[in-house]
């Protein structure tokens, strides 16, 4: 698992508009990268909309918000348009970045085991280092822990 002080894994993924997004291109700026299992599902929608609201309220102006899931760019685009999210939603269909962040895990649903994204979030500083890591974060807690970290909290 990644911990504060670790170098954040690089990412090089397409967003919902077909643009390539890298962490390197955001150097000098703090970045909140959050991983969600599937676009336009209840938990993922709640998490994304709560982060969208923080941006709209101007509470995270100095932080770039980036969502990542295994969904293809076209599905990410529909999700973005439907909820007017307004920040990059990256497609990690091959789960390479999810594996690098240690969020690609074995999961279980009704006794059936499968591999998928463990909902997690990371605050990365302007030099590309992990500032905070929240594994198994709940959708509703994601914006709260982010705000606490930005305000100097200990979570």
N, C-alpha and C positions, 0 to 999 in steps of 0.2 A: 504494500500500500504506500501511497505517496504521503509525505509529511511536510510540514512547514520547513522551508529551507531547501527542499529538493528542487532540482531543475525540472520545470514542467516539460512533459513530452511535447515535441513539436507536432503540429497538426497541419495538414495540407488537404483540405476537403472542399467540395463544392457546396455552396449555399443554395437556398431556394430559387435564386435567380441565375444559377449557373456560374457564379463568380467563385474563384478560388480564394479561400481565406486561410491565412497562416497566422500563427502566434507571433512569428518574427515581424510581420507587418504591423503589429500592434505594440511593439516595444516602446517603452516610455509611458505606457498607459496601463492602468490596472484592468484586469479582465476577469469577469465571472464566467466560467465555463460550467454549464450544467448539462448532465446527461439524463435523458428521459427515454423510457422504453418504446413508446409508440405515439406518434402524432395523433391529435384529435381523439384521445381517450380521456376519460374524466380526470384522472390524476395529473396527466401531462398537460391538459388544458388548464387546470387550476394553477399548476406551478408556473406555466408560461404566462398566463394572464396576470398573475400576481407580480411577476417580474416586469411585465409590460407596464403595469400600473406604477411601479416604483420609478420607472424611466419617465413616464408621463408626468408624475408629480415632481420631477426634478430632484429626487432623493439620491440618485446614483449617477449624476451628470459626469463624474470623472471616471466612470467604470464602463467598459464595453461589455455588453451582455451577449453571450453566444450559447445557443442551445445545440445539442448534438444527439441524434438518434440514428438507428439503422435505416430509417425511412429514406426513400429516394427523393431527389430534389423536387419532383413534381408533387409528391404528397406533402413535403415540407411547405411548398408554395401555397397549396390549398389551405393548409393549417394557418399559415401566416395571414393570408387574405381573409379567411373566415373570422379570425380573432384580432385582426389589425395589430399584430405583434410588433412589427417594425424593427426587428433586430435579426442578425443572421441565424438561420437554422441550418445546421450543417448535416450532410448525409454521410454517415459512416457505415455504409451497407456491408462492408467487409469487416467491420468491427476492429480494425487495426488500431484506431485511436482509443477506442474503449478498452482494448487490451492493454495499451500502453499506460492508461490511467488506472488500470486494475479494477474496472467496473464491468467487464464482461464476465459474468458468473453463471454457475449452474443454478437454476431456479426450479421451483416445483409448484405445480398447480393441479389440484385434485389428484395428487399422487403421481402425476406425470412429470418427469424431469426434462428440462430443456435448457438451452443456453440463451441468455438475454442480458440486457443492460440492467445493472443495479442503479437505481436512481441516486445520483451523487452530484455534488457541486464543489467547485474549486475556485478560490480567489487567487489570482496570479498577479504578482507585482510587476512593475514596469521593467524589471530586468529579466523577467521570464522565470522567476522562482515561485514555488508554491508558498503562498502566504497563509492560506487556510485550506483544509480539506474536510469535506463533510460526506462521508460514505453513508449510504442507507438513509439519506435525508428525506423527510416527508415533503410532499408537494407544498403544503401550507407553511412549513418551517423554512423553506429555502429563502424567501425574501427576508425573513426575520433574522436568520443567522448571518446573512450577507450584511444587513444593516448594522447588526451588533459588531461584526468584524470591522466595518468601515468606521464605526464610532469608537473602536478600540476595545471592544468586549473580548471576553476570554474564550468564547466557544470556538 
